[in-house]
Amino acid sequence: MPLPGLTSDARWDIPVRLNMARQCLSQPAQALAIIDLTGGVRRDVSFAALAEMVDGLARALRAQVAPGDRVGVLLSQSPWCLASHLAIWQIGAISVPLFKLFKQDALASRIGDAGAGIVLTDAEGSALLGDLAQPWIAQTCGVAGGPVPFADTGPEDPAVLIYTSGTTGSPKGALHAHRVLTGHLPGVVTSHDHLGQKGDCLWTPADWAWIGGLFDVALPALALGVPVVAARMAKFDVETCARIITQGNVRNVFFPPTALRMLKAAGAEISGLRSVASGGEPLGAQMLDWGRHALGVTINEFYGQTECNMVASSCGADFAAQPGAIGKPVPGFDLAVLDENGVPHEDEGDIAVRRGAASMMLEYWQRPEESAAKFHGDWMLTGDRGQWDGDFLRFVGREDDVITSSGYRIGPAEIEDCLLTHKDVATVGVVGKPDPLRTEIVKAYVVLKDGAQPNAEALQEWVKERLASYSYPREIEFLDALPMTVTGKVIRRELKAMARAEGARL
């Protein structure tokens, strides 16, 4: 049987006209779509009920939003989060996922860059927005009436703008088309040992503002007719995680690596799961062995990024996992490891994905030069280093300076820019420091202005209040000077070497 989204010979099977809202609402009306645990009491939402929510929002949006306009969605895991995205796509507009842990500066940079005049949110989100955009409370802004027609969109028409942190400048928006959901389906099904079996039910503690929560879990579940659990976790804890799995009858989970490490450290054991998928960084043999004992399954690792996701995966139902390897290319994706000339080879090199993959972005929003630089001929460069081991792909490391902390990809430039606005900071360099629990922590090396006194706590609060609470520097070291190039740029590789040496001494 071919995987969803593919023909029998593993070619993309994408219709000429495609709208992701229609794709997600195509299941039988009375089938279970969402198990809502956000209020502490289980509430089941059928596809008919979800469609009614979507229609109400779409009718309200049509009065002020034109096809192609960007509309923000500042909502955590909930039926209204999914209804908001679907309503925006239903009228041919572009949704912009936003994260509740963002503070004013982080929200402002994304909303401003996207040009999103309206943001669908709740009371909590409205308070966060201030005057950055016009907040619409999703639960109350629906308009009664008949069904709203789906916009006549094609697979290449823009649908969602997801921001990813890079190493230079402000965060970049990866613009995806209506085909992006179809592009995720083969990898999602593979990483959950053929998701769609009787009794399957999917959940992740990852927020739905990120591509990992939205397109690796929530939306594929709707498209495949697998119930998805909505359960917001303000902060991951083992007890709440176990309760959600029990209360929601969860059988399939996407756990970020940090969540798995926290479960392992707590000595947790969870029964009743059929599949566990994880992605972000390699887990290693010890974690895989622990998963078999404590979770009763072989954890399937997968690989991708915001620009082109779910491109490689393990699948314990089909082949044995290989510790240290990402997995094998997902059917439909052509992967390569390129040498310095952009030629595929077997040695260590740049991991790349051939153009034409359905989950590949259209471009970086309003950044033509950076969009062009992302490609080398027919290949999209991931910025990661890898090596083939037979038909398994091994992840070697990141070519750029992005910090991977607790499953989040954090761009150092945004944190540096924020710290430089503090009255006491003269120069700063931000890097990732190895950490056994979080993979890396954010560390800042700071040079103070003359007369200023070191105060790490004050600088940490400065970042927390302006960016995201997960991206503040957990360590700050004050130096007399930073390593600099002759043109005045901070040499991050020297700071990273310092941080690695410190991490090795832990």
N, C-alpha and C positions, 0 to 999 in steps of 0.2 A: 504493500500500500504506500503511495507517495505521501510525503509530508504535506501538511496544509500550505498552500501558497506555491506549490511546486508541481510540475508535471511528473509523469512516471520516470522520465529520464533526468530529473533534478534540474529542470529549467524553470525560471520564474513564470508563474501562471497568473498574470495580472490582467484584469479586465480593462477594456478601453475606457469605460466610465467607472469611477470609483470614488466613494465618499466614506470616510472612516466612521461617521455617525451611523450611516445605514449598515455598514459592515458590523458594527458592534450591537446593533438592535435587531439583527436578523433571526434571532432565536424565537421559538414559540412563545407567545405572549405570556402564558402562565408559568413558564419555566423560571426557576430561581436564578436571579442574576447576582444579587449582592446580599451577603449576610452582614447586617449592620450591628456592630457591637460598640459603637462610639459612645452611646449613652449608658453603657453598663448593662443594658438589657437587650437581648437579641431581638432584632427586627428584620424579617425577611422581605426583600424587595424583588418583585417579579420584573421580568422584562417589560410587561405592560405598564407597571407603575413607573419604571425608569423612563420609558418612552413618554409618559405623560409629563414627568418632570422636565424632560428635555424640550418637549413642545412648548411648555409654558415659558421657559427661559428663551427659547428661540424666537417666540412671538414678541417678547419684550425687547430683545436685542435688535430685531429687524428694523425697529423705529429709528435707531441711532447708529447702527453699524452696517457698513457696506462690505461686500465681498472683498477679501484681501486686507481689511483692517485688522489690526492686532488688538486682542482683548486679553488682559491678564486673568489668571486664576490663582488666587491666594487662599487656598483651602487645603487642609490636611485630609488624610484618609476619611472619606465619607461618601455616601451616595451622591451628595450635591457636588462634590469635586468631579466625579465622572460625568454627571449630568451637565455640568458647566462646559467641560471640554466638548462633549458631544453636541451641545446646542450651538457652540461657536462654529464647529465644523459643519453642522447641518445647514447653516446659512452661508457657508463659503468663506467665513472669516478665519483668522489665524489665532490659535490660542498660545498663550505665553505662561507656562507653569512658573509659579513663584513660591518661595519657601517661607514658612511661618517663622523660622529662626533668623531670617534676614532682618537687619535693622535698617534705619532710614537710608544710609549711604548705599548699601547693597541693593535695596529695592529701587532707589532713585536711578542708579546706573543702568539697571536692566529695563525698568519702565521707560526711562528716557530714551535709551538706545532703540528700544522696540517701537516707540511712539504709541504706546498703549494708553488711550484716554480713559478707558473704562476697565475696572478690575472687578470680577465677580469674587465675592468674599463673604465673610461672616462678621459679627460684631468685633471679634478679636482682631481680625485682619483689617477691618476698617480703622481701628485705633492705630495700627501699625502704619497704615498708608498716609495718614495725615492729609496733606494737600497735594500729594504726588500724582494722584489720579482720582477719577470719580468712582467711589466705591458703590457697588450694587450688592446688596445682601441677597445672595442667591436664593435662599429659602422664601423670600417675600417678594421678589421682583417678577415672578411669573405672571403671564397674562392668559386668562381663560379663552378658549376657542377651539376650533378644529385642528386636525393634524397640520403640521407645517411641512411643506414639500422639502425634500433634500436638494441642496444646490447641485447643479449638474457639473460636478467636478471630475477631473481626470486624475490618473495616478501621479502625474507630474505637477499638479497644482499644489501650491504651498498650503500647509495645514497647521503646523506647530513649530514654534520657535523656542528651542531649549538652550539655555545659556550654560556654557562650560567655562571653567576657569583655566586660563593659560598662564604663561610665564611672563608675558610682557603686556603692558597696557591693561585696559579694562576687560572684563569677561566678554567672550565672543558668543554670539547667538548662532547656533547651528539650525539652519532652516530646513525642515523636513517636509516632504510631500505626503499626499494621502496614501502612497504605497508603503510608508514606513511601517505600519502595523503588520501588513502582509510579510514584510521583510523580517520581522521578529518571530513569526510563528514557527518556522522550522526549528530554530534554536531553542525556543521555549519548550516546545514539545519534546525535543531531544534531551534537554537538560533535566527534564522531569520523567525520564524513562517512559516516553510515549504518553504524555499528558492527555487526558480525555477518557481515562478508564472509568468504569462505573464507580461512583462514590468519590471521585476526585473533588477536592476543594482546595483552593489556592490562597495563600497569604504570605505577606512579607512584613517585617518590621520597618522596612525602608519607606521613607516618605514618598507619596505619589507626586511630589514636585520634581523628582529626579527621574531620569530615563529608566533607571533600574527598577523603580517602584511602578511607574506608569506604564512603560512599554515592555517590561520583562514579566509583569504580573497582572495588573488591573485590566488593561485593555485586551491583552491576549485571552484572558479568562472570559471576557464578554464575547469576543469573536468566536471562541471555541465552545461556548456554552458550558463552561466550567464555573461553578459558583466561586465568587471571590469574597474574602472577608475584609471588611473595613473596620479597623480597630486602631485608633491613634495611640501611639506610645510617646508621651512627652520625653521620656528617657528610658532606654532599654533596661529592663530588669528581668531576671530569670523567672520569678514567680508570676508576673503578669503575662510573660510570654507563654508559659505553660497553661495558664488559665484561658488565654485566647484560643490556643490550639484545641483545648478540650471543649470550650463553649461553642466554638465555631465548627466543630467536627473537621478540623483541618487535616488534610492528608498530604499536602504538597506545600513546601515552604522554600522561599528564597531567603537564605540567611547571608547577610554580608559577613566577611571573615571576622570582623571584630565581634559580632554577635556570637559566632561560633566559639571564639576564644573565651568570651565571658561565660557561656554555658559550660564550657570545659573546665574553667577555673572554679566554677561553683559546684562541680561534680554533678551537674544536672543529667537526668535520664528522662527521655520523652518517648513514649510508645505510641503506636497507631499511625505513624507516618509511612507513606509509600515512597516519597521521594524528597530529597533535599538538594537544592542547587545553590551554588555560591560563586561569586565572581568578584574580581577586583585585584587580587594577587594570589599567587600559588599558595596552597595550604600545606603541602608537605605530607610525608608518609605518616607521621605521628598523628596529625589531625584526622586523616582519613581513617586510620585504625580506631581512633576514639569515636568517630562518627558511627562506624559499624557497631560498636559496643553500646554507646549511649543513646543513639538515635535509631538503631536497627536498620540503617540503610547505608549504602555507599554514597558519599557526597559527590555529586557531579559538578565539576568546575566548568565554568564557561568564561568566554573572553569577548570583549567589545569595548566600545567607547561611545560617547554621545554622538560623534560624527558618523559612526557606522557600527551598529551594535549587533551582538549575538552572532558573531562570525565563526567562533570555534567553541566546541563543547565536548565534554565527556558524556557518556551514556552507559551507566552500569548494566542496563538491560541488554546492551548490544556488544560491549567489549569491556575488558578489565581496565580500571583506571591505572594510569602510570604516574606515580608521585613525582611532583616537580614539573609536570607537563600541563599545559592549558587544556589539552584535548585534541580532537581532530577537527578539520574544517567542517562546518555545518554544510550539508547539501545546499547547493545554490550559491555558495561563496567560493571564490577562487582566491586563495591566500598564497603569498610568496614571502620569502626572506631575501631582501635585495642587498647587493654589495654596494660599494661607494659609488659605482657608476649607474646604479638603478637596475642592475641585471639580476634576475633570480639566481640564487645559488644555495648550496647546502650548509655553508658555514654560518657563523653568527652574522647578523645584519639587521636591516630595518624591516620590521613586520609591515606588510602592505596588503591591501585588498583591491582586487581588480574592479574597475568601474563597471557599473551595471547592476551592482548588488541593490536589492530593493530597500534595505535599511540604511543606505548611504544618503547623507545629506545632499541637498541641492547646492548649498553654498553657506559661507559665513555671512550673516546678515550685514549688508552694506559694507563689506570688506573684500573687494575684488582682489586685491594683491595678496591678502592672507589666504583667500580661497584658492587662488592659483598656486600658491606655495605649498598647499596641502597635497598637491598631486605631482607625480613624476610620470609623465606619459599616461599610460593606461592604469596606473596604480595610485591609490590613495594611501598616503603615508600615515601610519598611526602614531609615529613619534616614539614607538617602543622598539626595543631590541629583542630578537628572538633567534631560535635555531631549530632546525628540524631534527627529530630523533625518529627515524622511520617516517611514518605518517602522523606522528604526534608533533605538536608544536610546543616548544619550551620557551617560556618567558624568561628573558635574561635581565632586563631592567628598563627604566624609562630614559629616553634620550633627552628629554627636557627636564625642567626643574619642578614640575608639578609635584605637590606633596600629597601622598595618600595617607589619610588619617581617619581611622574609624569608618572606612568605606567611602569617605568624602574625598573628592579631588579638589585640592585647594591651590589656587594660584598665588605665589608669593608676592607678585607685583601689587596686587590689590591691598595686601596687608602692609607692604612697605609704603605705599602711597598714603594709607590711612595714618600710619605712625608718623610720617613726615609732616602731617598737619598739626601735630602736637607741638606746643610752644617750646618744649625742652629738647626736642630731637633734631640733631644736625644731619646725621646720616644713619642709614639702617640697611641691613641685609637680612633676608628671611629665607630659611631653608628647612628641610625636613631632617629631624634627628631620629635615628632608629629607636623603636619602642616595642617591647615584646607584646604588649596588648593591642596597641592602636596601629601597628605597622610603623608609623612615624608620628611624631608630634611636631607641631610648629615651633620652631625656635627662632628668635630674633636676636641679632647682634646689633647693638645700638651704640652710636657715638653721640654723646650729649653736647649741647651748646655750652659755651663757657659760662661757668657759674651755676649751671643746673646740677641738682642733686639726683643720684640714682633712685628711682622709685618704680620698680617693676610692676607692682600691683596697680599703680595709677595708669601705666601704659597698657596693661592688660584690659582694664576697664574701658579705656579709651577705644580699643578695638571692639570689644564686646558690644558697646553701645552703638557702634556705627556700621559694623559689618554683620557677621553671623557668630552666634555664641560658640559654634564648634571650631571657628577658624582663628580664634585669638591665640597669640603665642603663649604656650604653656611654660616655656622657659625664655627668659630674657637675660642676655649677658652683655655687660657694658664694657666697651673697649675704647682705647685711646684713638684707634684708627682702624679702618677696614681695608682689606686688600682691594686695590683699585687698578684699572687699566690706565694707560696714559691719557685716554679720553675721558676719564672720570667715572667709568662704569664699575659697579661693584663686581668683583670676581667671585661669583657664587660657588664655583667649584672648589675654591680654597675654603670657603665657609662650610661647604658640605663635607669636605674632608675632615675639618675640625669636629663637626657634629658626629660624623661616623666614628671617629676615634673616641669621642666621649661615650657614644652608645656602646662601643665594644668593651668599655671598662665597666659597664653596669653589671 
